[in-house]
Amino acid sequence: MRLTEIKRHLKGMETIAFELPDGNLVPRHFHVTEVGKIDKHFIDCGGTVRKESVINFQLYEANDYDHRLHPEKLVHIIELSEKILSLEDHEIEVEYQGETIGKYGLDIQGDRFLLTTKHTDCLAKDDCGIPKQAKSMVNLVTTESGCSPGGGCC
């Protein structure tokens, strides 16, 4: 989900709910403690220099049960961040504390924002020597078991 999309969805909401990949909800008393831009400049294993940028939201929960983040307040925080940080319309990545800091993608279903799982990948499979058979084995396992990577059943 991009920054413009979350603002559009928030403007039609009365409350905000984030659902974790396991179906549990982030407690209602969460706060968005950071909105920022993360730039990643790196070289992949095939020698290609790459750059990526994401908008980062950090969700935090404390024992502050008296305050709830309302949609209009989050829109205000986002718009202030856009102005001060000159944010562009990048994809959003969400950080949330579990056993360690988890990084999630963001989607929406009905009236809930879904924190979606993220996975590592080799960006230079051909240069790196990842055999084509290894790629097809993943597809074979997915087809036969009805399970897919990131589907939560593997």
Beta strands, then each sheet from edge to edge (+ up, - down):
strand 1: 18-19
strand 2: 30-43
strand 3: 49-61
strand 4: 92-97
strand 5: 101-109
strand 6: 112-116
sheet 1: 1+ 6+ 5- 4+ 3+ 2-
end
